[in-house]
Amino acid sequence: MKPLDILICDDSVLIRKKLKDLLEKLGCRVWEAVNGQDGFEVYQKEKPHAVFMDIVMPVMDGLEALKKIKEQDPQAKVIMLSSTGTATKLTEAIKNGAVDFIQKPYDNEQIQRILTKISG
């Protein structure tokens, strides 16, 4: 698997740290954002290969950030991560262009599978 640039967009410091540690162990370069607005700005600047995006965040939620990122870059690979796994949110995320949806707590194999899928 080639090294990937990944943006983690989550308001939980713990989730970001855990995911960042795993991604770096897998050879990825990682950026972090604390809310959807921050995530959108980092995405525009860094153009990562993929984004792990929480749904429920302050300032701008993940679904809104997903829409903005996809407007700017229709090829963007955004994976939604959420503990509120309602069918409505999942449907909305996929409809707005998310490539996948992971329910928290996730396991390392799920993350590795996604990376393999997006590295094509």
Jmol script that loads the backbone (N, CA, C; Angstrom):
load data "model"
ATOM      1  N   MET A   1       0.847  -1.189   0.000  1.00  0.00           N
ATOM      2  CA  MET A   1       0.000   0.000   0.000  1.00  0.00           C
ATOM      3  C   MET A   1       0.889   1.248   0.000  1.00  0.00           C
ATOM      4  N   LYS A   2       0.597   2.173  -0.904  1.00  0.00           N
ATOM      5  CA  LYS A   2       1.399   3.404  -0.956  1.00  0.00           C
ATOM      6  C   LYS A   2       1.027   4.310   0.223  1.00  0.00           C
ATOM      7  N   PRO A   3       1.972   5.150   0.684  1.00  0.00           N
ATOM      8  CA  PRO A   3       1.671   6.054   1.786  1.00  0.00           C
ATOM      9  C   PRO A   3       0.585   7.052   1.375  1.00  0.00           C
ATOM     10  N   LEU A   4      -0.353   7.279   2.270  1.00  0.00           N
ATOM     11  CA  LEU A   4      -1.462   8.177   1.980  1.00  0.00           C
ATOM     12  C   LEU A   4      -1.419   9.394   2.895  1.00  0.00           C
ATOM     13  N   ASP A   5      -1.926  10.516   2.390  1.00  0.00           N
ATOM     14  CA  ASP A   5      -2.119  11.713   3.212  1.00  0.00           C
ATOM     15  C   ASP A   5      -3.568  11.673   3.683  1.00  0.00           C
ATOM     16  N   ILE A   6      -3.754  11.718   4.990  1.00  0.00           N
ATOM     17  CA  ILE A   6      -5.088  11.569   5.574  1.00  0.00           C
ATOM     18  C   ILE A   6      -5.408  12.737   6.494  1.00  0.00           C
ATOM     19  N   LEU A   7      -6.636  13.222   6.403  1.00  0.00           N
ATOM     20  CA  LEU A   7      -7.131  14.250   7.314  1.00  0.00           C
ATOM     21  C   LEU A   7      -8.129  13.597   8.266  1.00  0.00           C
ATOM     22  N   ILE A   8      -7.916  13.802   9.550  1.00  0.00           N
ATOM     23  CA  ILE A   8      -8.865  13.326  10.564  1.00  0.00           C
ATOM     24  C   ILE A   8      -9.625  14.552  11.057  1.00  0.00           C
ATOM     25  N   CYS A   9     -10.929  14.526  10.914  1.00  0.00           N
ATOM     26  CA  CYS A   9     -11.756  15.651  11.337  1.00  0.00           C
ATOM     27  C   CYS A   9     -12.731  15.155  12.411  1.00  0.00           C
ATOM     28  N   ASP A  10     -12.400  15.450  13.668  1.00  0.00           N
ATOM     29  CA  ASP A  10     -13.211  14.977  14.797  1.00  0.00           C
ATOM     30  C   ASP A  10     -12.992  15.921  15.966  1.00  0.00           C
ATOM     31  N   ASP A  11     -14.059  16.202  16.706  1.00  0.00           N
ATOM     32  CA  ASP A  11     -13.911  17.110  17.849  1.00  0.00           C
ATOM     33  C   ASP A  11     -13.376  16.397  19.093  1.00  0.00           C
ATOM     34  N   SER A  12     -13.253  15.071  19.047  1.00  0.00           N
ATOM     35  CA  SER A  12     -12.716  14.323  20.181  1.00  0.00           C
ATOM     36  C   SER A  12     -11.201  14.160  20.065  1.00  0.00           C
ATOM     37  N   VAL A  13     -10.474  14.721  21.028  1.00  0.00           N
ATOM     38  CA  VAL A  13      -9.016  14.623  21.056  1.00  0.00           C
ATOM     39  C   VAL A  13      -8.609  13.149  21.108  1.00  0.00           C
ATOM     40  N   LEU A  14      -9.318  12.368  21.899  1.00  0.00           N
ATOM     41  CA  LEU A  14      -9.016  10.948  22.079  1.00  0.00           C
ATOM     42  C   LEU A  14      -9.151  10.173  20.757  1.00  0.00           C
ATOM     43  N   ILE A  15     -10.253  10.399  20.060  1.00  0.00           N
ATOM     44  CA  ILE A  15     -10.472   9.716  18.768  1.00  0.00           C
ATOM     45  C   ILE A  15      -9.376  10.115  17.784  1.00  0.00           C
ATOM     46  N   ARG A  16      -9.078  11.425  17.692  1.00  0.00           N
ATOM     47  CA  ARG A  16      -8.033  11.875  16.764  1.00  0.00           C
ATOM     48  C   ARG A  16      -6.696  11.224  17.084  1.00  0.00           C
ATOM     49  N   LYS A  17      -6.335  11.185  18.372  1.00  0.00           N
ATOM     50  CA  LYS A  17      -5.044  10.613  18.753  1.00  0.00           C
ATOM     51  C   LYS A  17      -4.982   9.133  18.408  1.00  0.00           C
ATOM     52  N   LYS A  18      -6.021   8.394  18.757  1.00  0.00           N
ATOM     53  CA  LYS A  18      -6.043   6.945  18.510  1.00  0.00           C
ATOM     54  C   LYS A  18      -5.946   6.652  17.007  1.00  0.00           C
ATOM     55  N   LEU A  19      -6.728   7.380  16.227  1.00  0.00           N
ATOM     56  CA  LEU A  19      -6.731   7.163  14.778  1.00  0.00           C
ATOM     57  C   LEU A  19      -5.409   7.616  14.154  1.00  0.00           C
ATOM     58  N   LYS A  20      -4.888   8.752  14.617  1.00  0.00           N
ATOM     59  CA  LYS A  20      -3.612   9.254  14.099  1.00  0.00           C
ATOM     60  C   LYS A  20      -2.489   8.254  14.372  1.00  0.00           C
ATOM     61  N   ASP A  21      -2.436   7.718  15.590  1.00  0.00           N
ATOM     62  CA  ASP A  21      -1.402   6.734  15.933  1.00  0.00           C
ATOM     63  C   ASP A  21      -1.477   5.531  14.997  1.00  0.00           C
ATOM     64  N   LEU A  22      -2.678   5.031  14.752  1.00  0.00           N
ATOM     65  CA  LEU A  22      -2.855   3.879  13.870  1.00  0.00           C
ATOM     66  C   LEU A  22      -2.438   4.219  12.434  1.00  0.00           C
ATOM     67  N   LEU A  23      -2.911   5.349  11.930  1.00  0.00           N
ATOM     68  CA  LEU A  23      -2.600   5.736  10.549  1.00  0.00           C
ATOM     69  C   LEU A  23      -1.105   5.950  10.341  1.00  0.00           C
ATOM     70  N   GLU A  24      -0.452   6.586  11.319  1.00  0.00           N
ATOM     71  CA  GLU A  24       0.993   6.803  11.192  1.00  0.00           C
ATOM     72  C   GLU A  24       1.747   5.471  11.233  1.00  0.00           C
ATOM     73  N   LYS A  25       1.273   4.538  12.048  1.00  0.00           N
ATOM     74  CA  LYS A  25       1.881   3.211  12.107  1.00  0.00           C
ATOM     75  C   LYS A  25       1.755   2.510  10.747  1.00  0.00           C
ATOM     76  N   LEU A  26       0.686   2.829  10.021  1.00  0.00           N
ATOM     77  CA  LEU A  26       0.454   2.241   8.698  1.00  0.00           C
ATOM     78  C   LEU A  26       1.149   3.042   7.588  1.00  0.00           C
ATOM     79  N   GLY A  27       1.935   4.060   7.982  1.00  0.00           N
ATOM     80  CA  GLY A  27       2.733   4.810   7.012  1.00  0.00           C
ATOM     81  C   GLY A  27       2.062   6.039   6.431  1.00  0.00           C
ATOM     82  N   CYS A  28       0.945   6.455   6.995  1.00  0.00           N
ATOM     83  CA  CYS A  28       0.241   7.631   6.469  1.00  0.00           C
ATOM     84  C   CYS A  28       0.805   8.918   7.058  1.00  0.00           C
ATOM     85  N   ARG A  29       0.616  10.002   6.307  1.00  0.00           N
ATOM     86  CA  ARG A  29       0.901  11.335   6.816  1.00  0.00           C
ATOM     87  C   ARG A  29      -0.453  11.899   7.231  1.00  0.00           C
ATOM     88  N   VAL A  30      -0.542  12.477   8.430  1.00  0.00           N
ATOM     89  CA  VAL A  30      -1.842  12.826   8.998  1.00  0.00           C
ATOM     90  C   VAL A  30      -1.953  14.303   9.362  1.00  0.00           C
ATOM     91  N   TRP A  31      -3.103  14.887   9.010  1.00  0.00           N
ATOM     92  CA  TRP A  31      -3.484  16.223   9.476  1.00  0.00           C
ATOM     93  C   TRP A  31      -4.699  16.065  10.357  1.00  0.00           C
ATOM     94  N   GLU A  32      -4.902  17.030  11.258  1.00  0.00           N
ATOM     95  CA  GLU A  32      -6.048  16.970  12.153  1.00  0.00           C
ATOM     96  C   GLU A  32      -6.869  18.250  12.066  1.00  0.00           C
ATOM     97  N   ALA A  33      -8.175  18.096  12.271  1.00  0.00           N
ATOM     98  CA  ALA A  33      -9.082  19.235  12.330  1.00  0.00           C
ATOM     99  C   ALA A  33     -10.093  18.962  13.444  1.00  0.00           C
ATOM    100  N   VAL A  34     -10.510  20.044  14.130  1.00  0.00           N
ATOM    101  CA  VAL A  34     -11.368  19.873  15.312  1.00  0.00           C
ATOM    102  C   VAL A  34     -12.856  20.072  15.036  1.00  0.00           C
ATOM    103  N   ASN A  35     -13.207  20.556  13.841  1.00  0.00           N
ATOM    104  CA  ASN A  35     -14.613  20.690  13.472  1.00  0.00           C
ATOM    105  C   ASN A  35     -14.702  20.746  11.945  1.00  0.00           C
ATOM    106  N   GLY A  36     -15.923  20.760  11.433  1.00  0.00           N
ATOM    107  CA  GLY A  36     -16.113  20.718   9.986  1.00  0.00           C
ATOM    108  C   GLY A  36     -15.526  21.906   9.239  1.00  0.00           C
ATOM    109  N   GLN A  37     -15.628  23.092   9.832  1.00  0.00           N
ATOM    110  CA  GLN A  37     -15.077  24.292   9.180  1.00  0.00           C
ATOM    111  C   GLN A  37     -13.562  24.177   9.067  1.00  0.00           C
ATOM    112  N   ASP A  38     -12.938  23.811  10.172  1.00  0.00           N
ATOM    113  CA  ASP A  38     -11.495  23.602  10.225  1.00  0.00           C
ATOM    114  C   ASP A  38     -11.097  22.516   9.211  1.00  0.00           C
ATOM    115  N   GLY A  39     -11.872  21.435   9.181  1.00  0.00           N
ATOM    116  CA  GLY A  39     -11.606  20.324   8.261  1.00  0.00           C
ATOM    117  C   GLY A  39     -11.666  20.759   6.806  1.00  0.00           C
ATOM    118  N   PHE A  40     -12.670  21.566   6.478  1.00  0.00           N
ATOM    119  CA  PHE A  40     -12.821  22.063   5.108  1.00  0.00           C
ATOM    120  C   PHE A  40     -11.607  22.917   4.718  1.00  0.00           C
ATOM    121  N   GLU A  41     -11.171  23.776   5.637  1.00  0.00           N
ATOM    122  CA  GLU A  41     -10.022  24.645   5.360  1.00  0.00           C
ATOM    123  C   GLU A  41      -8.732  23.837   5.193  1.00  0.00           C
ATOM    124  N   VAL A  42      -8.522  22.854   6.058  1.00  0.00           N
ATOM    125  CA  VAL A  42      -7.328  22.006   5.948  1.00  0.00           C
ATOM    126  C   VAL A  42      -7.380  21.213   4.636  1.00  0.00           C
ATOM    127  N   TYR A  43      -8.568  20.713   4.276  1.00  0.00           N
ATOM    128  CA  TYR A  43      -8.699  19.952   3.031  1.00  0.00           C
ATOM    129  C   TYR A  43      -8.298  20.812   1.828  1.00  0.00           C
ATOM    130  N   GLN A  44      -8.786  22.041   1.787  1.00  0.00           N
ATOM    131  CA  GLN A  44      -8.468  22.934   0.664  1.00  0.00           C
ATOM    132  C   GLN A  44      -6.974  23.175   0.548  1.00  0.00           C
ATOM    133  N   LYS A  45      -6.325  23.321   1.696  1.00  0.00           N
ATOM    134  CA  LYS A  45      -4.904  23.644   1.711  1.00  0.00           C
ATOM    135  C   LYS A  45      -4.033  22.421   1.397  1.00  0.00           C
ATOM    136  N   GLU A  46      -4.357  21.274   1.992  1.00  0.00           N
ATOM    137  CA  GLU A  46      -3.481  20.101   1.906  1.00  0.00           C
ATOM    138  C   GLU A  46      -3.879  19.075   0.845  1.00  0.00           C
ATOM    139  N   LYS A  47      -5.127  19.068   0.425  1.00  0.00           N
ATOM    140  CA  LYS A  47      -5.634  18.094  -0.559  1.00  0.00           C
ATOM    141  C   LYS A  47      -5.217  16.643  -0.216  1.00  0.00           C
ATOM    142  N   PRO A  48      -5.617  16.142   0.959  1.00  0.00           N
ATOM    143  CA  PRO A  48      -5.239  14.773   1.329  1.00  0.00           C
ATOM    144  C   PRO A  48      -5.929  13.733   0.440  1.00  0.00           C
ATOM    145  N   HIS A  49      -5.409  12.503   0.474  1.00  0.00           N
ATOM    146  CA  HIS A  49      -6.009  11.415  -0.303  1.00  0.00           C
ATOM    147  C   HIS A  49      -7.387  11.048   0.240  1.00  0.00           C
ATOM    148  N   ALA A  50      -7.571  11.199   1.563  1.00  0.00           N
ATOM    149  CA  ALA A  50      -8.853  10.823   2.172  1.00  0.00           C
ATOM    150  C   ALA A  50      -9.072  11.586   3.468  1.00  0.00           C
ATOM    151  N   VAL A  51     -10.342  11.612   3.883  1.00  0.00           N
ATOM    152  CA  VAL A  51     -10.733  12.285   5.116  1.00  0.00           C
ATOM    153  C   VAL A  51     -11.570  11.331   5.955  1.00  0.00           C
ATOM    154  N   PHE A  52     -11.221  11.202   7.234  1.00  0.00           N
ATOM    155  CA  PHE A  52     -12.078  10.508   8.189  1.00  0.00           C
ATOM    156  C   PHE A  52     -12.836  11.610   8.909  1.00  0.00           C
ATOM    157  N   MET A  53     -14.156  11.664   8.724  1.00  0.00           N
ATOM    158  CA  MET A  53     -14.974  12.790   9.171  1.00  0.00           C
ATOM    159  C   MET A  53     -16.036  12.356  10.168  1.00  0.00           C
ATOM    160  N   ASP A  54     -15.980  12.947  11.369  1.00  0.00           N
ATOM    161  CA  ASP A  54     -17.040  12.739  12.354  1.00  0.00           C
ATOM    162  C   ASP A  54     -18.288  13.459  11.851  1.00  0.00           C
ATOM    163  N   ILE A  55     -19.461  13.047  12.330  1.00  0.00           N
ATOM    164  CA  ILE A  55     -20.681  13.733  11.903  1.00  0.00           C
ATOM    165  C   ILE A  55     -21.057  14.854  12.870  1.00  0.00           C
ATOM    166  N   VAL A  56     -21.102  14.520  14.163  1.00  0.00           N
ATOM    167  CA  VAL A  56     -21.550  15.510  15.146  1.00  0.00           C
ATOM    168  C   VAL A  56     -20.355  16.290  15.689  1.00  0.00           C
ATOM    169  N   MET A  57     -20.257  17.567  15.268  1.00  0.00           N
ATOM    170  CA  MET A  57     -19.163  18.447  15.712  1.00  0.00           C
ATOM    171  C   MET A  57     -19.687  19.863  15.852  1.00  0.00           C
ATOM    172  N   PRO A  58     -18.995  20.671  16.669  1.00  0.00           N
ATOM    173  CA  PRO A  58     -19.395  22.081  16.773  1.00  0.00           C
ATOM    174  C   PRO A  58     -18.985  22.868  15.527  1.00  0.00           C
ATOM    175  N   VAL A  59     -19.443  24.095  15.433  1.00  0.00           N
ATOM    176  CA  VAL A  59     -19.164  25.058  14.358  1.00  0.00           C
ATOM    177  C   VAL A  59     -19.799  24.615  13.034  1.00  0.00           C
ATOM    178  N   MET A  60     -19.340  23.498  12.472  1.00  0.00           N
ATOM    179  CA  MET A  60     -19.936  22.939  11.253  1.00  0.00           C
ATOM    180  C   MET A  60     -19.895  21.429  11.396  1.00  0.00           C
ATOM    181  N   ASP A  61     -21.040  20.768  11.203  1.00  0.00           N
ATOM    182  CA  ASP A  61     -21.033  19.311  11.365  1.00  0.00           C
ATOM    183  C   ASP A  61     -20.407  18.614  10.156  1.00  0.00           C
ATOM    184  N   GLY A  62     -20.198  17.327  10.294  1.00  0.00           N
ATOM    185  CA  GLY A  62     -19.513  16.561   9.263  1.00  0.00           C
ATOM    186  C   GLY A  62     -20.257  16.477   7.947  1.00  0.00           C
ATOM    187  N   LEU A  63     -21.592  16.440   8.010  1.00  0.00           N
ATOM    188  CA  LEU A  63     -22.361  16.354   6.767  1.00  0.00           C
ATOM    189  C   LEU A  63     -22.225  17.646   5.955  1.00  0.00           C
ATOM    190  N   GLU A  64     -22.242  18.776   6.644  1.00  0.00           N
ATOM    191  CA  GLU A  64     -22.070  20.064   5.969  1.00  0.00           C
ATOM    192  C   GLU A  64     -20.657  20.179   5.379  1.00  0.00           C
ATOM    193  N   ALA A  65     -19.662  19.748   6.168  1.00  0.00           N
ATOM    194  CA  ALA A  65     -18.273  19.783   5.689  1.00  0.00           C
ATOM    195  C   ALA A  65     -18.101  18.858   4.484  1.00  0.00           C
ATOM    196  N   LEU A  66     -18.731  17.696   4.534  1.00  0.00           N
ATOM    197  CA  LEU A  66     -18.689  16.746   3.409  1.00  0.00           C
ATOM    198  C   LEU A  66     -19.220  17.412   2.142  1.00  0.00           C
ATOM    199  N   LYS A  67     -20.371  18.078   2.252  1.00  0.00           N
ATOM    200  CA  LYS A  67     -20.962  18.755   1.087  1.00  0.00           C
ATOM    201  C   LYS A  67     -20.004  19.804   0.527  1.00  0.00           C
ATOM    202  N   LYS A  68     -19.414  20.618   1.409  1.00  0.00           N
ATOM    203  CA  LYS A  68     -18.499  21.676   0.956  1.00  0.00           C
ATOM    204  C   LYS A  68     -17.254  21.094   0.285  1.00  0.00           C
ATOM    205  N   ILE A  69     -16.702  20.038   0.868  1.00  0.00           N
ATOM    206  CA  ILE A  69     -15.506  19.404   0.284  1.00  0.00           C
ATOM    207  C   ILE A  69     -15.843  18.830  -1.094  1.00  0.00           C
ATOM    208  N   LYS A  70     -16.981  18.145  -1.207  1.00  0.00           N
ATOM    209  CA  LYS A  70     -17.359  17.529  -2.485  1.00  0.00           C
ATOM    210  C   LYS A  70     -17.677  18.581  -3.558  1.00  0.00           C
ATOM    211  N   GLU A  71     -18.184  19.752  -3.130  1.00  0.00           N
ATOM    212  CA  GLU A  71     -18.416  20.842  -4.095  1.00  0.00           C
ATOM    213  C   GLU A  71     -17.086  21.306  -4.683  1.00  0.00           C
ATOM    214  N   GLN A  72     -16.064  21.412  -3.837  1.00  0.00           N
ATOM    215  CA  GLN A  72     -14.736  21.865  -4.259  1.00  0.00           C
ATOM    216  C   GLN A  72     -13.988  20.784  -5.036  1.00  0.00           C
ATOM    217  N   ASP A  73     -14.174  19.527  -4.593  1.00  0.00           N
ATOM    218  CA  ASP A  73     -13.432  18.415  -5.178  1.00  0.00           C
ATOM    219  C   ASP A  73     -14.336  17.188  -5.259  1.00  0.00           C
ATOM    220  N   PRO A  74     -15.017  17.016  -6.390  1.00  0.00           N
ATOM    221  CA  PRO A  74     -15.942  15.883  -6.547  1.00  0.00           C
ATOM    222  C   PRO A  74     -15.258  14.515  -6.373  1.00  0.00           C
ATOM    223  N   GLN A  75     -13.928  14.471  -6.538  1.00  0.00           N
ATOM    224  CA  GLN A  75     -13.187  13.208  -6.395  1.00  0.00           C
ATOM    225  C   GLN A  75     -12.785  12.919  -4.943  1.00  0.00           C
ATOM    226  N   ALA A  76     -13.078  13.824  -4.025  1.00  0.00           N
ATOM    227  CA  ALA A  76     -12.660  13.661  -2.627  1.00  0.00           C
ATOM    228  C   ALA A  76     -13.199  12.358  -2.040  1.00  0.00           C
ATOM    229  N   LYS A  77     -12.336  11.689  -1.277  1.00  0.00           N
ATOM    230  CA  LYS A  77     -12.734  10.438  -0.618  1.00  0.00           C
ATOM    231  C   LYS A  77     -12.944  10.742   0.866  1.00  0.00           C
ATOM    232  N   VAL A  78     -14.211  10.825   1.258  1.00  0.00           N
ATOM    233  CA  VAL A  78     -14.557  11.146   2.634  1.00  0.00           C
ATOM    234  C   VAL A  78     -15.232   9.938   3.267  1.00  0.00           C
ATOM    235  N   ILE A  79     -14.690   9.500   4.399  1.00  0.00           N
ATOM    236  CA  ILE A  79     -15.235   8.374   5.144  1.00  0.00           C
ATOM    237  C   ILE A  79     -15.851   8.946   6.412  1.00  0.00           C
ATOM    238  N   MET A  80     -17.131   8.726   6.601  1.00  0.00           N
ATOM    239  CA  MET A  80     -17.800   9.243   7.784  1.00  0.00           C
ATOM    240  C   MET A  80     -17.572   8.286   8.957  1.00  0.00           C
ATOM    241  N   LEU A  81     -17.263   8.863  10.109  1.00  0.00           N
ATOM    242  CA  LEU A  81     -17.079   8.113  11.352  1.00  0.00           C
ATOM    243  C   LEU A  81     -18.097   8.662  12.332  1.00  0.00           C
ATOM    244  N   SER A  82     -18.933   7.807  12.889  1.00  0.00           N
ATOM    245  CA  SER A  82     -19.877   8.363  13.849  1.00  0.00           C
ATOM    246  C   SER A  82     -20.358   7.344  14.854  1.00  0.00           C
ATOM    247  N   SER A  83     -20.606   7.826  16.064  1.00  0.00           N
ATOM    248  CA  SER A  83     -21.183   6.960  17.082  1.00  0.00           C
ATOM    249  C   SER A  83     -22.704   7.032  17.001  1.00  0.00           C
ATOM    250  N   THR A  84     -23.218   8.071  16.338  1.00  0.00           N
ATOM    251  CA  THR A  84     -24.660   8.171  16.152  1.00  0.00           C
ATOM    252  C   THR A  84     -25.001   7.578  14.796  1.00  0.00           C
ATOM    253  N   GLY A  85     -25.031   6.252  14.737  1.00  0.00           N
ATOM    254  CA  GLY A  85     -25.200   5.573  13.458  1.00  0.00           C
ATOM    255  C   GLY A  85     -26.638   5.448  13.021  1.00  0.00           C
ATOM    256  N   THR A  86     -27.339   6.558  12.903  1.00  0.00           N
ATOM    257  CA  THR A  86     -28.723   6.473  12.450  1.00  0.00           C
ATOM    258  C   THR A  86     -28.757   6.262  10.949  1.00  0.00           C
ATOM    259  N   ALA A  87     -29.761   5.547  10.500  1.00  0.00           N
ATOM    260  CA  ALA A  87     -29.916   5.259   9.074  1.00  0.00           C
ATOM    261  C   ALA A  87     -30.040   6.561   8.275  1.00  0.00           C
ATOM    262  N   THR A  88     -30.697   7.563   8.856  1.00  0.00           N
ATOM    263  CA  THR A  88     -30.879   8.843   8.175  1.00  0.00           C
ATOM    264  C   THR A  88     -29.546   9.509   7.890  1.00  0.00           C
ATOM    265  N   LYS A  89     -28.674   9.559   8.909  1.00  0.00           N
ATOM    266  CA  LYS A  89     -27.349  10.187   8.744  1.00  0.00           C
ATOM    267  C   LYS A  89     -26.529   9.418   7.720  1.00  0.00           C
ATOM    268  N   LEU A  90     -26.583   8.085   7.803  1.00  0.00           N
ATOM    269  CA  LEU A  90     -25.843   7.241   6.869  1.00  0.00           C
ATOM    270  C   LEU A  90     -26.306   7.511   5.438  1.00  0.00           C
ATOM    271  N   THR A  91     -27.613   7.501   5.241  1.00  0.00           N
ATOM    272  CA  THR A  91     -28.176   7.748   3.914  1.00  0.00           C
ATOM    273  C   THR A  91     -27.766   9.117   3.392  1.00  0.00           C
ATOM    274  N   GLU A  92     -27.850  10.130   4.263  1.00  0.00           N
ATOM    275  CA  GLU A  92     -27.491  11.488   3.853  1.00  0.00           C
ATOM    276  C   GLU A  92     -26.010  11.579   3.486  1.00  0.00           C
ATOM    277  N   ALA A  93     -25.166  10.916   4.283  1.00  0.00           N
ATOM    278  CA  ALA A  93     -23.723  10.937   4.018  1.00  0.00           C
ATOM    279  C   ALA A  93     -23.407  10.292   2.664  1.00  0.00           C
ATOM    280  N   ILE A  94     -23.984   9.140   2.403  1.00  0.00           N
ATOM    281  CA  ILE A  94     -23.727   8.434   1.140  1.00  0.00           C
ATOM    282  C   ILE A  94     -24.286   9.250  -0.031  1.00  0.00           C
ATOM    283  N   LYS A  95     -25.491   9.808   0.153  1.00  0.00           N
ATOM    284  CA  LYS A  95     -26.120  10.631  -0.888  1.00  0.00           C
ATOM    285  C   LYS A  95     -25.240  11.841  -1.233  1.00  0.00           C
ATOM    286  N   ASN A  96     -24.550  12.364  -0.231  1.00  0.00           N
ATOM    287  CA  ASN A  96     -23.700  13.543  -0.446  1.00  0.00           C
ATOM    288  C   ASN A  96     -22.274  13.188  -0.850  1.00  0.00           C
ATOM    289  N   GLY A  97     -22.014  11.913  -1.117  1.00  0.00           N
ATOM    290  CA  GLY A  97     -20.730  11.555  -1.693  1.00  0.00           C
ATOM    291  C   GLY A  97     -19.717  10.872  -0.787  1.00  0.00           C
ATOM    292  N   ALA A  98     -20.109  10.520   0.442  1.00  0.00           N
ATOM    293  CA  ALA A  98     -19.165   9.784   1.298  1.00  0.00           C
ATOM    294  C   ALA A  98     -18.883   8.426   0.670  1.00  0.00           C
ATOM    295  N   VAL A  99     -17.626   7.982   0.727  1.00  0.00           N
ATOM    296  CA  VAL A  99     -17.282   6.698   0.121  1.00  0.00           C
ATOM    297  C   VAL A  99     -17.535   5.532   1.079  1.00  0.00           C
ATOM    298  N   ASP A 100     -17.650   5.836   2.374  1.00  0.00           N
ATOM    299  CA  ASP A 100     -17.902   4.782   3.352  1.00  0.00           C
ATOM    300  C   ASP A 100     -18.381   5.385   4.655  1.00  0.00           C
ATOM    301  N   PHE A 101     -18.845   4.520   5.547  1.00  0.00           N
ATOM    302  CA  PHE A 101     -19.385   4.960   6.832  1.00  0.00           C
ATOM    303  C   PHE A 101     -18.940   3.951   7.879  1.00  0.00           C
ATOM    304  N   ILE A 102     -18.250   4.420   8.909  1.00  0.00           N
ATOM    305  CA  ILE A 102     -17.783   3.527   9.969  1.00  0.00           C
ATOM    306  C   ILE A 102     -18.423   3.928  11.283  1.00  0.00           C
ATOM    307  N   GLN A 103     -18.976   2.936  11.956  1.00  0.00           N
ATOM    308  CA  GLN A 103     -19.589   3.142  13.265  1.00  0.00           C
ATOM    309  C   GLN A 103     -18.502   3.119  14.333  1.00  0.00           C
ATOM    310  N   LYS A 104     -18.494   4.124  15.225  1.00  0.00           N
ATOM    311  CA  LYS A 104     -17.574   4.112  16.365  1.00  0.00           C
ATOM    312  C   LYS A 104     -18.184   3.221  17.435  1.00  0.00           C
ATOM    313  N   PRO A 105     -17.420   2.502  18.217  1.00  0.00           N
ATOM    314  CA  PRO A 105     -15.968   2.381  18.085  1.00  0.00           C
ATOM    315  C   PRO A 105     -15.616   1.469  16.905  1.00  0.00           C
ATOM    316  N   TYR A 106     -14.630   1.873  16.142  1.00  0.00           N
ATOM    317  CA  TYR A 106     -14.185   1.100  14.984  1.00  0.00           C
ATOM    318  C   TYR A 106     -13.056   0.171  15.428  1.00  0.00           C
ATOM    319  N   ASP A 107     -12.721  -0.800  14.584  1.00  0.00           N
ATOM    320  CA  ASP A 107     -11.528  -1.599  14.890  1.00  0.00           C
ATOM    321  C   ASP A 107     -10.476  -1.340  13.818  1.00  0.00           C
ATOM    322  N   ASN A 108      -9.243  -1.676  14.141  1.00  0.00           N
ATOM    323  CA  ASN A 108      -8.117  -1.379  13.241  1.00  0.00           C
ATOM    324  C   ASN A 108      -8.275  -2.009  11.863  1.00  0.00           C
ATOM    325  N   GLU A 109      -8.885  -3.202  11.816  1.00  0.00           N
ATOM    326  CA  GLU A 109      -9.061  -3.876  10.524  1.00  0.00           C
ATOM    327  C   GLU A 109      -9.974  -3.059   9.606  1.00  0.00           C
ATOM    328  N   GLN A 110     -11.010  -2.437  10.188  1.00  0.00           N
ATOM    329  CA  GLN A 110     -11.913  -1.611   9.374  1.00  0.00           C
ATOM    330  C   GLN A 110     -11.132  -0.465   8.725  1.00  0.00           C
ATOM    331  N   ILE A 111     -10.270   0.163   9.498  1.00  0.00           N
ATOM    332  CA  ILE A 111      -9.487   1.294   8.992  1.00  0.00           C
ATOM    333  C   ILE A 111      -8.528   0.804   7.903  1.00  0.00           C
ATOM    334  N   GLN A 112      -7.872  -0.324   8.138  1.00  0.00           N
ATOM    335  CA  GLN A 112      -6.943  -0.869   7.139  1.00  0.00           C
ATOM    336  C   GLN A 112      -7.667  -1.230   5.845  1.00  0.00           C
ATOM    337  N   ARG A 113      -8.862  -1.812   5.958  1.00  0.00           N
ATOM    338  CA  ARG A 113      -9.651  -2.166   4.774  1.00  0.00           C
ATOM    339  C   ARG A 113      -9.970  -0.921   3.948  1.00  0.00           C
ATOM    340  N   ILE A 114     -10.376   0.149   4.631  1.00  0.00           N
ATOM    341  CA  ILE A 114     -10.703   1.400   3.946  1.00  0.00           C
ATOM    342  C   ILE A 114      -9.465   1.948   3.228  1.00  0.00           C
ATOM    343  N   LEU A 115      -8.319   1.955   3.921  1.00  0.00           N
ATOM    344  CA  LEU A 115      -7.086   2.474   3.314  1.00  0.00           C
ATOM    345  C   LEU A 115      -6.719   1.680   2.064  1.00  0.00           C
ATOM    346  N   THR A 116      -6.866   0.368   2.138  1.00  0.00           N
ATOM    347  CA  THR A 116      -6.565  -0.492   0.988  1.00  0.00           C
ATOM    348  C   THR A 116      -7.496  -0.136  -0.162  1.00  0.00           C
ATOM    349  N   LYS A 117      -8.777   0.063   0.169  1.00  0.00           N
ATOM    350  CA  LYS A 117      -9.780   0.395  -0.839  1.00  0.00           C
ATOM    351  C   LYS A 117      -9.462   1.747  -1.507  1.00  0.00           C
ATOM    352  N   ILE A 118      -9.126   2.768  -0.711  1.00  0.00           N
ATOM    353  CA  ILE A 118      -8.905   4.090  -1.313  1.00  0.00           C
ATOM    354  C   ILE A 118      -7.545   4.229  -1.990  1.00  0.00           C
ATOM    355  N   SER A 119      -6.585   3.392  -1.593  1.00  0.00           N
ATOM    356  CA  SER A 119      -5.276   3.504  -2.245  1.00  0.00           C
ATOM    357  C   SER A 119      -5.308   2.839  -3.618  1.00  0.00           C
ATOM    358  N   GLY A 120      -6.400   2.089  -3.861  1.00  0.00           N
ATOM    359  CA  GLY A 120      -6.677   1.524  -5.189  1.00  0.00           C
ATOM    360  C   GLY A 120      -5.565   0.669  -5.693  1.00  0.00           C
TER     361      GLY A 120
END
end "model"
wireframe off; spacefill off
backbone 0.3
color backbone group
